């Protein structure tokens, strides 16, 4: 939820209201088309286009035309009329700008005048945040594999609160962007490691629902942004309230233990046993498992399907090159990265297109978050009934078909276009939510955080590209949808080559991860249908002794 809050915070914080050039002196009357007023604030409700201008008469009798990025002084100041054909002297906006504050009392745009020749700075706010998310996903994913999940969650959750508050007290645009960049890095690390943490701590029978709950609460974070944005219209107060909303997560994360998977991979058997005993007490298990017994059974249990002692990959520190250690794993990584990129690109393109809904901006954003909740429920049911791959393929292809369908809907059918866009976001949301868990299950423990982190990196590349993709509407109105459709179709076809992971124990070495993708026969031999959920969870734990032996 805290990540959803910070990821979408700039929606209202960096909004650009209506504005015109400032004027030198006191105004006595204002004219806008056929309407007159005594102050500039009275004409904002009539403002309809950026090409409009305002005519003002100052106390000294001068008449000025105020555009958005320039102002003109009329040489002849006889009558106050909107239309004027005489000579005018053009001046820059040296007296600043006048902003419409009827909706937003203050934003970062109005705070530092990020308009006209500085408009590009405002457009860089969200891409720079996503760049920080991209870098943070890789850095903290790798650190979590080296130092543990618990420490990274502690650091990143505290960092979210500290940097979130610090953003509100930045003194200029550049310090604002830098602090938000750091906030993006820790938020990304928090989200990536949280998914790995959930995957490693939750048993097979509940792992799908637990993973999707993380996505559902991310969507609830978006709805909180809409609520706080509706109640608070000053950007720095708005940022403080959003950061305070993350305090419960900072307090709770300190109670989280390290995962048994990571402890066993680091040969910390006593610590792993303590965590397992705590889990047994919470679940009222009368005969808790012993790490020593699991390890001894593993040596003789053919169901564990270990690969032998020739895999020494876990004896070294792992890096991103291990995701390309052989052809099977490399092909899997390329496909997974493409799905991450497509999911993010489609998610943000459909979201940005939703601004055409009109009406209340806060309600629109709330609905954008709310529409994700049912898609995750359907994803959970489908993932457990049909499997990860068999759910991912049809929804990716459906996203592509919806993109094509929207192109054939007449532009005056607004309601139908809105429904089609929501359907597109729904279908891409299923794929986007599923890929986190699927990635974690496709890779072994020793590189799992790195795999999810690198996938999240590609996801953020998609989120950085998405705004620029939407700008292509000026070339052709359907160009963004065409690109998303092509990517979704390609991703859906390549997903056919990925192995199914439903009901399979998590792998622990790269050799095991390679083996599950070679053929269905070898996969079924590793996990016989007779195994129940508890037995599969024991098999997952067996593999940690093999990791230690290899070391």
N, C-alpha and C positions, 0 to 999 in steps of 0.2 A: 504493500500500500504506500509506503514512504517513497518508493521508486516511482510509482505512478504519479505521485504528487509533484515531485521535482522534475520529472521528464516533461510534463505538460504545463508547468508553471508559467512559462513564457507566453502562453496563449493570450493571457490578459495583461501580463506585465510589460510586454513589448508591443502592445497594440498602438497603431498610429491613428489618432482621431482626426477629424476635420481641422484644418488650420489655414490661416492666411498670414501674409507678411505683416509685421508690426508697423505702426505709423509714428511719426515724430510730433508729439503734442497731444493736446486734449481734443477729443472728438465732440462735436456738437450735434451731428446727425449722421445717420447711416442709411444707405439706399442699396437694396438688393432687388434687381428687376423692378417690379411695380410696388414693392413693399418698402416702407420706411420704418426706421426705429431710432431710438435715442442711444443705443449701445450696440456693440458688435455681438454681444451674447444673445441678443434677441433674434438674430437672423439664422442661427445654426439649425433650427428646425426646418428652415426652408432650403438648406444646402442639399443639392442633389448630385453634383458632379465636381470632379477636380478641375474642370475647365471653367467653372464659375469664378466670378470675381466680385468684390464688394467695393462700393463707392462710399467714401467717407468725407465729410467736411469738417475741418478742424476749427478750433476757436478763433484762429487768426484769418479765417476765410479761405485757406488753401483747400483744394479738392484733390484727393488721391484715389487712385484705383489700386486695390490690393489684390494681387494674385497670390498663389501659394508660394512661389519662389522668387517673386520680384514685386516691385511697386512702381507706379507711374504717377508723376505729378502733372496735372493738367496746366498748360500754360495760360489758358483763359479760364478764370474762375467766376463766371457770371451767374449761371444757373446750375443748380444741383440736378443733374439728369444722369440716367444710367448709361445711355448711349452718348458717345462723344467722338467727333470726327477731327478735332483739331490737333494741334501739336502737343506732344507729351514727352517728358523727360523720365527716362527709366533709371531706377536706382536699385541697388541690392538691398537685402533685408538686414541692414546693419542694426536695426532696433529690435531684432529678435522676431519671434512669431507669436501669434495669438491662436490658442487652441480651444477647441470645443470641449468643455469639461462637464457636459451634461451627463455623460455616461461614466467617464473615468476622470477622477479629480487629478490624478498624476500617474504617468507611466514613465518608463525609462526613456522613451522617445521624447516626451515633453520635458523631462528633466534635463536632458543634454542636447536638445534640438537635433535629433537624428532624422532630419528631413532634408529634402532637396539634394544638395551636393553631398550631404552626410547620410543619405538614405541607405546607402550600401552598408554602412556600419550596423544599422538596425537589422538588415537582412542577414547579417553574419551572426547574429546572436544565437539563433537555434542551431545552425550548422556547426558553430564552434562548440556548443554544448555537446552535440552528437559526436564531434571529433574527440572530445574528452571521454565520452562513453566508449568510443571505439578503442582508444588506447587503454583505458582502465580495464576493459574486458580481458584483454590479453595479459596485462601486467598482473592483475590480481588473480586471474585464473591460474597463472603459472606459480605465483607465490603461495596460493592455497594448496597446490600439489606439493610444495616444498616444506612449508611451515605449518600446514594444517588448516582445516576449514574454520575452526573455532576462533583462532587469532584474527583471521582476516575479517570474519563477521564482526568481531569486537571493534576492530579498527575502523572499518568502513561505516558501520552504523553510527559510531561516535563522530566520524568525519562528516557524515551527512548532516547531523545537527549543527556542528560547529560551523561548517562552511555555509550551510543554509542560512544561519543567523548572520554570518559575516557578509553575505551578499547584500543584505538590507542596509548595511552601513558603509558600503563602498562610496568613495568620494568622486569618482569620475568613471567614464565609460570603460577605459582600459582596465582599471582595477576591478570593475564589475565583471568584465569578460574573463579575466584571469581567475577570479574566485569561483565563478560559475564553472569554469573549465575544471578546477579541482573538485568542485561538487559533483560534476558529471563523472569524473574518474572513480570517486569512492561510491557513488550510486550504482554505477555499472558493476564494479567489483562486488558490491553487496548483493545485487540481483543475481549475478552469475553464480557466486558461491552459495547463495541461498538455495538455488535449484539443485546444485550438486549435493548440498547438505540434506535436503528433503529426499532426494533419490537414494542416498546411501543409508538413511535412517529409517525409512518407511518400508515395510514388507511388501512383497510382490502383489498381494491381493488388494492393497490399498494405495499402491504407488501412483497409479494413474490419477485417481481422484485427488490425492495430495498435491501432485504436480499441477493439476489444473486449478486447484484452489489458489495457488500462488498467482496465476494469471487472473483469476477472478478478483482477487484483492488488488491487483494492479489496476484493473478497471474501476474498482471502487475508489482508488486514489484519484483517478481522473474525475470521478463524480464529486469528490471532495474539493478539487480545484474549482469546479463549476460553482459549488455552493459558497466557498470562501470568496471567489471572484464576484459573486452576486452581492455578498454582504459587505465586502471591503473594496473600496475603489481607489485607494492610494497604494502605489506599487510596493513601497518598502514596508508598510504595515501589512499588506497582503502577503509578502514574502515571510515576514516574522510569524504570522498566524499559520502559514503552511509548514514552517519549520517546527513550530511548537507541536503541531499535530503528529510529528514523528517521534516525540519524546517517549511514548510508551514502548516503541520498538527498540529504542536505545536502552531502556531499562530492562526489557525482557531478554535481549540477546545475551546479556552477561550471565544468564542462568543456563545457557545452552552448553551441553558437554561436547567434547570432540567425538567424531563418528568412529565406531569400532573398525570400520574398513580402513580408514587412514591410520589408526593406531596399530593395527595388525601389520599393515604394509611397512610400518616403521619399526617393527619388532618390539613394540611396547605392549607386551602381552598382559602385564598386570593392570595397566590403565584400561586396556580393552575389556578385561574381565570385570572391572569395577562398573564400567558403563553397561555391560551386558547384565550384570546383577541388578543394577538400578532399573533397567528395562523389565526384567523379570518381576521385580516387586510391583512396579506400576501396573503390569498386566496380570498380576496375581497368578504367576506360574509357579507351581509347587516344586517342579524339578527343573531349575534353570540349567542351561547348558554351560559346560566348562570349556574354555578355550583349549586346554590340554587334551581333553577327550575328542573335541572336534578335529584337532590336528592329527591325533593318532588314528582316528577313523579315516581321515582323508587319505592316509598313505595306502590303505587297503581297499577303499571304496571305489569300485569301477564307475559308479554313477557320477562321481565327481569329474571324470573325463579330463584329468590333467594331462599335460602334453609332454611330460618328461623333464629332464634336467638340462636340456640343451638350450633353453631360452634364458639368456642372461641379460635380457633387455632391462629388467628391473634393477640390476645392480649398478646402473649408472643414472645420472641425473637426466631427466627427459626434457626435450624442447619440442618446438613446433615441427621440426623435421621428422619426428617420430610419427606424425600423422600421415607421412608419405613413405613409410618404411618398406612397403611392398606395393605391388600393383593393386591388390584387392583393397587395402586400406587407403591408398591414394585415390582410387576411383570413388570410394565411399566418402572420403573427405571432400572431394570436389563437388559431388552431388549434394552433400549436406550443406556445404557453404552456399551453393546456388539456391537451395531452398530457404536458408536463412535470409539471404539477400532479397529474394523474391517476396517472401512473407513480409519483410519490413517495408519494402518499396510499395507493395500493394496496400498494406495497412495504412501508410501515411498518405498515399495518393487518394485513396477512398476517403480518408478523414479530412484532408484538405478540400476535397470536392464537396464535402458536406456543408461548407459555408454557404452554398447556393440554396440551402434550405430556407433561408430568410427567417424572419421572426426574431425570437429572443436568443441572443448568442449563448447565454448561460444555459438555457434549456437545451439548445442544440448540443453543446458540449456534454451535458449530463446524459443525453440520449446516446451520444457517441460511445460513452463509457458503458451505459446500460445495455446496449445492443450486444456487447461482448459476452455478457453473463450467460444467456441461453446457448450461445455457440460453444461455450466450454462444457456445458452439461451434455450437449449432443456429442461433443468430441470425446468426453469420458466414456459414455455408453458405447460409442462406436469403437473406440480404442480397445475396450475390454471384450467386446463381442466379435469384432471383425479383425482386430489387430492394428498395430501402428501403421504399417505400410499400406494396408488395404483401406485405411481411413484417409491417409494423406493423399494418395493418388486421385481418388474421385473429387475431393474438395479442391485440389489444385487445378484440375481440369475444369471443374465447375466455375472457378474464378475466371479462367480464360474465356469460357463461354459467355459469362455474364458481361465481361468487357466488350465482347463482340455484340451482344444483345443491346447494350446501351447505345452503341453507335447507330442502331437502326430505329431507335425510339425518337419520334418527332420532338423537337425542342419545346413545343408548347404543351407537351404532356408532362407537366412538372411533377405531379404526384407519382406518376409511373417511373420517372427518372429517379426520384428520391428513393422509391422502394427498391429499384434495381441497384442503386448505389449501396443501400443498406444490405441488400442480399450479397453484393460483392464483398463488402467488408465482413459480413458474417462468415462467408465461405473462406476468405483468406485468413480470418481470425482463427478458424478451426486449425488450419495448417500451421499458422504462426504459433498457436498454443501448443500444438502437438510436438513440434520439432525440438523443443527444449528437452522433454523427457526422452524422445527417440534418440537424440544425440547422446545423452548420458548413458543410454542402454547399449548403444552401438560401439562404445569404446571402453577399454579396460580401466581399472581403478588408477593405475599409475599415470595415465594421461587424461583422465575423465574431465577434471577441471579445465585442463588446457584445451581439450576438444570443445567443451561448451563455451569457454572463453573466446576461442578463435571463431567459433560460429557466431557468437554475439558480436564479435568484431565485424564480420561480414554483414550482420544484421544492421549495425550502425552505419556501415558504408551505404546500405540501402536507404537508411533514414536521412543521411546527408544528401544523397542524390535526389530523394523524393521532391523536395521543394524546387530544385532546378528542373526536375521532370515536369512539374506542374507549369512552370514558366513556358514550356513548349506549347501550351495552349494558344499562344500568340502565333505559332507557325500553323498549327491545325488543332482545332478544338478537341479532337479525339486522340491526339498523339500520346498523351500520358496513358490512356486506357489501352492503346495499341501496344505500347511497350510492356505494360504490366501483363497483358494477355499473352504476349509472346513468351515472356519469362515464366509465367505460370504454366503454360503448356509444355515448355521444355523441361521444367522442373518435374512436372507430373510424369512425363515419359521416362526420365532418368531414374525416378524413384522406384520404378519397376525392378531395377537391378539391386536394390538394397535388400538385406536380409530382414526377416520378421523377428522381432524380439519379444513378442507377447508370451509370457509364461516362462521365459528363459532366465536363468540366474545371471547376475552381472559377471562379466569376465574380469580377469585380474591381470592378464599378460597380453601382449600384442599378438602372440601366437594363437591364443584362445580366441581373441577377437577376429583374427583372420579366418580361423576355422569355421566360425558360425556362418560366414558368408559364402563358403565354397559350395556347399550343396545341402539340401534339406535333410538328406539321410544322416550326415554327420551331426547335424544340429539335433535331430531327433534322438540320436544315440546318446548325446550328452545329457539330454533332459527327457527321460522316458515319460510317457503320458501318465504313468502310475504315480508319479511324484505329486504330492499335494503342496500347498503353498508353504507350509512349515518346513517340509523337506527341502524345497527349493531354496529357502532362506538359509538353511544349514549348508547346502552345497555352496552358496555364495561365500559363506564364512570359511569353508574349507580352503578356498583358493588363497587366502591370505598367508597360510603356512608355506605354500609353494612360492609366493613372492619372497618370503623371508629366506627360504632355502636357496633360492637363486642368488640372493644377495651374498 
